Amino acid sequence: MKKTTSYLILILTFFISSFTGGAKIAAHVDKTYFLQGKVDEKTIVIKIKCYFESPVRYLNYFFVEEKRDNYLEGNLTGNAWNFTSTDNQQERNLVIREEKDGSWKGFWREGADKKINLILTPIVINSESKYYYYAQNKELDLYDAYKISILNLEKTKTEKISKHFTLNWYLEKESNISLFRLESETKKIKLDSMNAILENIQLSLIHTYFQYNPNRESLTFQPQITLLNETLLSFKLISNTILKNQNPIKTQQAFVLNLQNGAPIALEDIIWFDEKNAKPDANAISETYEYRKNLFAPKIVTILSELYPQQMQSNECNVNKVATWAIPNFILTEKGIQFSFSNSASCNLMDWAIIPYDKLTPYLQKKYKINAY
């Protein structure tokens, strides 16, 4: 699972959420309670964080029927904890006290009149659930592991996209996050590992979607395959985020993956400009950067300046500086290699910097067969 974990780090870095509960106080978590119970007919799942340095307790909760996180803050009143909503649009209140047997008893209130008695007990997770493996691999706490364990990804459609490949689309209805899996009738193409990676990517997106973020009103993801052949898959995920009192934010994450095992493909596996020296080992970061800085970046700038002289004179995204091109994002398309950067949303969505494959023919590596385009 090492390749799965390493790739998900990139996903989570890109789509990282902001947690108000964790940002309220930079302190050592003394104890965390993981509880579940019934509010009328709905199951509520709760995580209470207790800080030794603070008299306040911080509570995240979700309903099984509504998996998106919510947030309460609590103070001790008599012998019970009184949790109230910090969101003025939600009038919710939880009052509970811990019993000697480890359960918690109290009541839940919504609005001024609706008061519901409840009993909370430690979380019990079905370890046989289909996606519980993801929670184990990511070492999620019991709260998030419970949420992952109850997800349902439903196959919604199948589409033939080429001679060799069919896409099966899977949807999580509440988040409306959909992602494809690959199917091929060609026996030499083994897709189990690739599809496992795609499933992990989708679970990661869903996990991020449901996490508490008080400033976010909506988050959507749109996948788009840019190149698929018998050796590799290249696609992008465009995210649209709407934040309260801010302009919408649109960004994208580029994926170039080995079709046989789902591992990320490096730029050096696609193009190599150094005719005198062999490619460094994948773990030789300093050697790779020296090559990128001294040979790759100047060559790319020369080619792009010939193709797009006006754009390459711009200060936007620092594209007029050679050093900028040492560490670009890239994606493969049928037209060529498209470059962009992560330093801003506009640079991340930069779509003009495409070098056609015929401009790179002497330098294209043969393994991934992109020179067929």
C-alpha positions in Angstrom: 0.0 0.0 0.0 3.0 2.4 0.0 2.3 3.7 -3.5 -1.4 4.3 -2.5 -0.4 6.2 0.6 2.2 8.3 -1.1 -0.2 9.4 -3.8 -3.0 10.2 -1.4 -0.6 12.5 0.4 -0.6 14.6 -2.8 -4.4 14.6 -2.9 -4.8 15.6 0.7 -2.2 18.3 0.4 -4.0 19.8 -2.5 -7.5 19.6 -1.1 -6.6 20.2 2.5 -9.5 21.6 4.7 -9.3 24.1 7.5 -10.5 22.8 10.9 -11.8 25.5 13.2 -11.8 23.1 16.2 -8.1 22.4 15.7 -7.3 26.0 15.0 -9.0 27.4 18.1 -6.1 26.4 20.4 -2.7 25.0 19.7 -2.5 22.7 22.6 -2.0 19.1 23.6 -5.1 17.0 23.3 -5.4 15.4 26.8 -8.3 13.1 25.9 -10.7 12.4 23.1 -14.1 10.8 23.4 -15.7 9.0 20.5 -19.5 8.4 21.0 -22.7 7.5 19.2 -26.4 7.6 20.0 -29.9 8.3 18.7 -31.6 11.6 18.2 -35.1 10.5 17.4 -34.6 8.2 14.5 -31.2 9.6 13.4 -27.9 8.2 14.5 -25.4 10.9 15.7 -21.7 10.3 15.9 -19.5 12.5 18.1 -15.9 13.4 18.8 -15.1 15.5 21.9 -11.6 16.9 22.2 -10.4 17.8 25.7 -7.4 20.0 26.2 -5.5 20.0 29.5 -4.8 23.7 29.1 -8.3 24.8 28.4 -11.7 24.6 30.2 -13.5 24.5 26.9 -14.2 21.2 25.0 -14.5 21.0 21.3 -17.0 18.8 19.6 -17.4 17.6 16.0 -20.5 15.6 15.1 -22.4 14.3 12.1 -25.6 12.3 11.5 -25.3 9.0 9.6 -28.0 10.3 7.3 -26.1 13.6 6.9 -22.4 12.9 6.9 -21.1 16.4 6.7 -19.3 17.6 9.9 -20.8 20.1 12.3 -19.2 21.8 15.3 -20.1 22.7 18.9 -18.1 24.2 21.8 -18.8 23.2 25.4 -18.3 24.5 28.9 -18.9 22.8 32.3 -22.2 23.8 33.9 -22.7 22.1 37.3 -21.9 18.4 36.6 -22.8 18.5 32.9 -21.1 19.7 29.7 -23.2 22.3 27.9 -22.3 22.4 24.1 -23.6 25.1 21.9 -23.3 25.9 18.2 -20.8 28.6 17.1 -22.8 29.0 13.9 -25.5 31.6 14.3 -27.6 29.9 11.6 -27.8 26.7 13.6 -29.6 26.7 17.0 -28.4 23.5 18.4 -27.5 22.6 21.9 -26.2 19.4 23.6 -26.1 18.9 27.3 -24.5 15.6 28.6 -22.7 14.2 31.6 -20.5 11.1 31.8 -21.9 8.1 33.8 -19.9 5.6 35.8 -20.5 2.9 33.2 -18.8 5.0 30.5 -22.0 6.1 28.8 -23.2 9.7 28.6 -26.7 10.9 29.2 -28.4 14.2 28.5 -30.5 15.9 25.9 -30.3 17.4 22.4 -32.1 20.6 21.6 -32.9 22.1 18.2 -34.4 25.5 18.3 -36.3 26.8 21.3 -38.8 24.0 21.8 -37.5 20.7 20.5 -35.7 18.8 23.3 -34.7 15.1 22.9 -33.3 12.9 25.6 -30.4 10.8 24.4 -27.9 8.2 25.6 -24.4 8.1 24.1 -22.1 5.1 24.1 -18.6 4.4 22.7 -18.4 4.1 18.9 -18.7 0.6 17.4 -17.4 0.2 13.9 -18.2 -2.6 11.5 -14.7 -3.7 10.6 -16.1 -5.9 7.8 -17.4 -2.9 5.9 -16.2 -2.5 2.3 -14.2 0.7 2.8 -12.9 0.3 6.4 -9.5 -0.7 4.9 -9.1 3.0 3.8 -9.5 4.2 7.4 -6.9 1.7 8.6 -4.4 2.6 5.9 -4.8 6.3 6.7 -4.8 5.7 10.4 -8.1 7.7 10.9 -9.5 8.1 14.3 -12.7 6.3 15.3 -14.9 9.2 14.3 -13.7 9.5 10.7 -13.3 5.7 10.4 -16.9 5.3 11.3 -17.9 7.8 8.6 -15.8 6.0 6.0 -17.2 2.6 7.0 -20.8 3.6 6.2 -20.1 5.2 2.8 -21.8 3.7 -0.3 -20.3 4.1 -3.8 -23.0 3.3 -6.3 -22.2 2.3 -9.9 -24.3 4.8 -12.0 -23.2 4.5 -15.6 -20.9 2.7 -18.1 -19.4 4.3 -21.2 -17.1 3.0 -23.9 -14.5 5.6 -24.6 -12.1 3.8 -26.9 -11.3 0.5 -28.6 -9.7 -0.9 -25.5 -11.3 0.9 -22.6 -14.7 1.3 -20.8 -15.4 3.6 -17.9 -17.5 2.6 -15.0 -18.6 5.6 -12.9 -19.2 5.4 -9.1 -21.1 8.0 -7.2 -21.4 8.9 -3.5 -24.9 10.5 -3.5 -24.7 12.9 -0.6 -21.5 14.6 -1.7 -22.3 14.1 -5.4 -18.7 13.0 -5.9 -18.3 10.7 -8.9 -15.2 9.1 -10.2 -14.5 6.4 -12.9 -12.9 3.0 -12.8 -11.3 1.4 -15.9 -12.3 -1.8 -17.6 -10.6 -3.4 -20.6 -11.2 -6.5 -22.6 -7.5 -6.7 -23.5 -6.0 -9.4 -21.2 -2.5 -8.0 -21.1 -3.9 -4.8 -19.5 -4.2 -5.5 -15.7 -6.3 -2.8 -14.0 -6.8 -4.0 -10.4 -4.0 -1.8 -9.0 -5.1 1.2 -11.0 -8.7 0.9 -10.0 -7.7 0.5 -6.3 -5.8 3.8 -6.6 -8.9 5.5 -8.2 -11.1 4.2 -5.4 -8.6 5.6 -2.8 -8.6 9.0 -4.6 -12.4 9.1 -4.5 -12.6 8.1 -0.9 -10.1 10.8 -0.1 -12.1 13.4 -1.9 -15.3 12.3 -0.1 -13.4 12.4 3.2 -12.3 16.0 2.5 -15.8 17.0 1.4 -17.4 16.0 4.7 -14.8 17.5 7.0 -15.8 20.6 9.0 -14.9 23.9 7.4 -16.9 26.9 8.7 -16.0 29.1 5.8 -17.0 26.7 3.0 -20.5 26.7 1.5 -19.9 24.2 -1.3 -17.2 22.0 -2.9 -17.4 20.1 -6.2 -15.0 18.0 -8.2 -15.1 17.4 -11.9 -12.8 14.7 -13.3 -11.6 14.8 -16.9 -9.4 12.2 -18.7 -6.8 13.9 -20.9 -5.0 10.9 -22.2 -5.4 7.1 -21.9 -3.4 4.4 -23.7 -2.2 0.9 -22.9 0.6 2.2 -20.6 -0.7 5.3 -18.8 -3.7 7.3 -17.6 -3.6 11.1 -17.4 -6.5 13.0 -16.0 -7.3 16.1 -14.0 -9.7 16.9 -11.2 -11.1 20.4 -11.3 -12.3 21.6 -7.9 -14.8 24.5 -7.4 -15.0 25.9 -3.9 -17.5 28.5 -2.8 -16.5 30.3 0.5 -18.6 32.6 2.5 -18.2 36.3 1.5 -15.4 35.4 -0.9 -15.1 34.8 -4.7 -15.4 31.2 -5.8 -12.0 29.4 -6.1 -11.3 27.1 -9.0 -8.2 24.9 -9.0 -7.1 21.6 -10.5 -4.9 18.6 -9.7 -3.1 16.8 -12.5 -2.6 13.0 -12.5 -0.2 11.1 -14.7 -0.3 7.4 -13.6 1.3 4.1 -14.7 -1.7 2.0 -15.9 -0.3 -1.3 -14.6 0.3 -0.3 -11.0 -1.2 3.2 -10.5 2.1 4.8 -9.5 2.7 8.4 -10.4 4.8 9.0 -13.5 7.6 11.6 -13.3 8.4 14.1 -16.0 11.8 12.4 -16.5 9.9 9.2 -17.4 8.3 11.2 -20.2 11.0 13.5 -21.5 14.7 13.5 -20.9 16.9 16.3 -22.4 20.3 15.1 -21.2 22.0 13.2 -24.0 25.2 12.6 -22.1 23.9 11.4 -18.7 21.4 8.8 -17.7 18.4 9.7 -15.6 19.0 9.8 -11.9 17.3 7.4 -9.5 13.8 8.4 -8.6 14.9 9.1 -5.0 17.8 11.3 -6.1 16.0 14.6 -5.5 19.0 16.9 -5.6 20.4 15.4 -8.8 16.9 15.7 -10.4 16.6 19.3 -9.4 20.0 20.2 -10.7 19.0 18.7 -14.1 15.7 20.5 -14.0 17.3 23.8 -13.2 20.3 23.7 -15.6 19.0 21.7 -18.5 15.2 21.1 -18.4 14.0 24.6 -17.6 16.1 26.5 -20.2 15.1 24.0 -22.9 11.4 24.3 -22.0 11.5 28.1 -22.0 13.2 28.1 -25.4 10.5 25.9 -26.9 7.6 27.8 -25.3 9.1 31.1 -26.3 9.1 30.0 -29.9 5.5 28.7 -29.7 4.0 31.4 -27.5 6.2 34.6 -27.6 3.6 36.9 -26.2 2.6 34.8 -23.3 6.2 34.0 -22.3 7.0 37.7 -21.9 4.4 38.1 -19.2 5.2 38.5 -15.5 2.0 36.5 -14.6 3.0 33.3 -12.8 6.7 34.3 -13.4 6.6 32.5 -16.7 9.2 34.9 -18.0 11.8 33.5 -15.5 13.7 30.4 -16.3 13.9 29.2 -12.7 10.1 29.0 -12.5 10.0 26.2 -15.1 12.2 23.9 -13.0 9.3 22.6 -11.0 6.1 22.8 -13.1 2.9 20.7 -12.8 2.2 18.7 -16.0 -0.5 16.7 -17.6 -0.5 14.7 -20.8 -3.1 15.5 -23.5 -3.6 14.2 -27.1 -2.0 17.5 -28.3 1.1 17.5 -26.1 2.4 18.1 -22.6 0.6 20.9 -20.8 2.3 22.7 -18.0 1.0 24.8 -15.1 2.0 25.9 -11.5 0.6 25.7 -8.0 1.4 29.2 -6.7 -2.1 30.5 -7.5 -5.5 29.5 -8.9 -4.8 31.3 -12.2 -1.4 29.7 -12.6 -2.8 26.3 -11.6 -5.4 26.5 -14.4 -2.9 27.9 -17.0 -4.0 26.1 -20.2 -2.0 27.7 -23.0 1.4 26.2 -22.2 1.2 23.0 -24.3 4.2 21.7 -26.1 3.2 19.4 -29.0 4.8 15.9 -29.0 6.4 16.5 -32.4 8.5 19.3 -30.8 9.8 16.8 -28.3 10.3 13.7 -30.5 14.0 13.2 -29.9 13.6 13.4 -26.2 10.4 11.4 -25.6 10.9 8.2 -23.6 9.5 5.1 -25.4 8.1 3.3 -22.4 4.8 5.1 -22.3 4.1 5.3 -26.0 3.0 8.9 -26.1 5.0 9.5 -29.3 2.1 7.8 -31.1 0.2 11.1 -30.9 
